[in-house]
Amino acid sequence: MNTYEHTRNGIERAGFNPEVIERLAGNIVGAIAIEEAERNYSAFEAEAEKLPWLWDHDFGALVLQRQASEASDEIAKFMLSQAIKRAHWCATCATSGGEGLARASHMKELELELARYN
């Protein structure tokens, strides 16, 4: 089981419906222009903020990362940039050094993925 599936299962066990933000991320993927993606992101972010951080990952960042590959390059870059911001926020909220390092590893992974588009 990969990180995405593991985190998704944990979100469900915690009583949340991960399909909500997966569907909203799909709306971002389907955006024709960056302005539309930004509008769609607002709804996504409002729902993603309701979810807990399980296993040192922000599920919203994981969803954006996973679905970015289905988007145009411009929209994918936007999605990965937002995922980095979400992962960064998750990392800065760590309560210990080890937790911060674990959370920062996802941020670094996202930065490498975004760099492939440049």
C-alpha positions as CSV (number, residue, x, y, z in Angstrom):
1,M,0.0,0.0,0.0
2,N,1.4,3.4,-1.0
3,T,1.4,6.6,1.1
4,Y,-1.7,7.9,-0.8
5,E,-3.8,4.8,-0.1
6,H,-2.5,4.5,3.4
7,T,-3.4,8.1,4.2
8,R,-6.7,7.8,2.4
9,N,-7.7,4.8,4.4
10,G,-6.8,6.6,7.6
11,I,-8.9,9.6,6.6
12,E,-11.9,7.2,6.1
13,R,-11.3,5.5,9.4
14,A,-11.3,8.9,11.1
15,G,-14.8,9.4,9.8
16,F,-14.1,11.7,6.8
17,N,-15.0,11.2,3.1
18,P,-11.9,11.6,1.0
19,E,-13.9,11.5,-2.2
20,V,-15.0,15.1,-1.6
21,I,-11.6,16.6,-2.1
22,E,-10.7,14.1,-4.8
23,R,-13.7,15.3,-6.8
24,L,-12.8,18.9,-6.1
25,A,-9.2,18.3,-7.3
26,G,-10.7,16.8,-10.5
27,N,-12.4,20.2,-11.0
28,I,-9.0,21.8,-10.9
29,V,-7.6,19.3,-13.3
30,G,-10.4,20.1,-15.7
31,A,-9.8,23.9,-15.6
32,I,-9.3,25.5,-19.0
33,A,-7.4,28.5,-17.6
34,I,-5.3,29.2,-14.5
35,E,-8.0,31.6,-13.3
36,E,-10.5,28.8,-13.3
37,A,-8.1,26.5,-11.5
38,E,-7.6,29.2,-8.8
39,R,-11.3,29.5,-8.3
40,N,-11.7,25.8,-8.1
41,Y,-8.8,25.6,-5.6
42,S,-10.7,27.8,-3.2
43,A,-13.4,25.2,-2.8
44,F,-10.8,22.4,-2.6
45,E,-8.9,24.2,0.1
46,A,-11.9,24.8,2.2
47,E,-12.7,21.1,2.3
48,A,-9.1,19.9,2.6
49,E,-8.6,22.1,5.7
50,K,-11.2,20.0,7.5
51,L,-9.0,16.8,7.3
52,P,-6.5,15.6,9.9
53,W,-2.8,15.2,9.1
54,L,-2.2,11.5,9.3
55,W,1.2,9.8,9.1
56,D,3.0,13.2,8.6
57,H,1.2,14.0,5.3
58,D,-1.5,16.5,4.3
59,F,-4.0,14.5,2.3
60,G,-4.9,17.6,0.3
61,A,-1.2,17.8,-0.9
62,L,-1.3,14.1,-1.7
63,V,-4.5,14.5,-3.8
64,L,-3.1,17.5,-5.7
65,Q,0.1,15.6,-6.4
66,R,-1.7,12.5,-7.6
67,Q,-4.0,14.3,-9.9
68,A,-1.6,16.9,-11.3
69,S,-0.3,14.3,-13.8
70,E,-3.8,14.4,-15.5
71,A,-3.7,18.2,-15.9
72,S,-2.2,20.5,-18.6
73,D,1.4,21.6,-17.7
74,E,0.2,25.0,-16.5
75,I,-2.5,23.6,-14.3
76,A,-0.2,20.8,-13.1
77,K,2.4,23.4,-12.0
78,F,-0.3,25.3,-10.2
79,M,-1.5,22.2,-8.4
80,L,2.0,21.1,-7.4
81,S,2.8,24.7,-6.1
82,Q,-0.3,24.5,-4.0
83,A,0.6,21.1,-2.8
84,I,4.0,22.4,-1.8
85,K,2.4,25.2,0.2
86,R,0.1,22.7,2.0
87,A,3.0,20.3,2.7
88,H,5.1,23.2,4.0
89,W,2.4,24.3,6.4
90,C,2.0,20.8,7.6
91,A,5.8,20.6,8.2
92,T,5.9,24.0,10.1
93,C,3.2,22.8,12.5
94,A,5.3,19.8,13.7
95,T,5.8,19.6,17.4
96,S,9.2,17.9,17.3
97,G,12.3,17.9,15.1
98,G,11.8,14.3,13.9
99,E,8.2,15.0,13.0
100,G,9.2,18.1,11.1
101,L,11.8,16.2,9.1
102,A,9.3,13.5,8.3
103,R,6.7,16.1,7.1
104,A,9.3,18.1,5.2
105,S,10.3,15.0,3.1
106,H,6.9,15.2,1.3
107,M,7.6,18.9,0.6
108,K,11.0,18.0,-1.0
109,E,9.4,15.3,-3.1
110,L,6.8,17.8,-4.4
111,E,9.6,20.3,-5.2
112,L,11.4,17.7,-7.3
113,E,8.2,16.8,-9.1
114,L,7.5,20.5,-9.9
115,A,11.1,21.0,-11.1
116,R,10.5,18.5,-13.9
117,Y,8.0,21.0,-15.4
118,N,10.5,23.8,-15.6
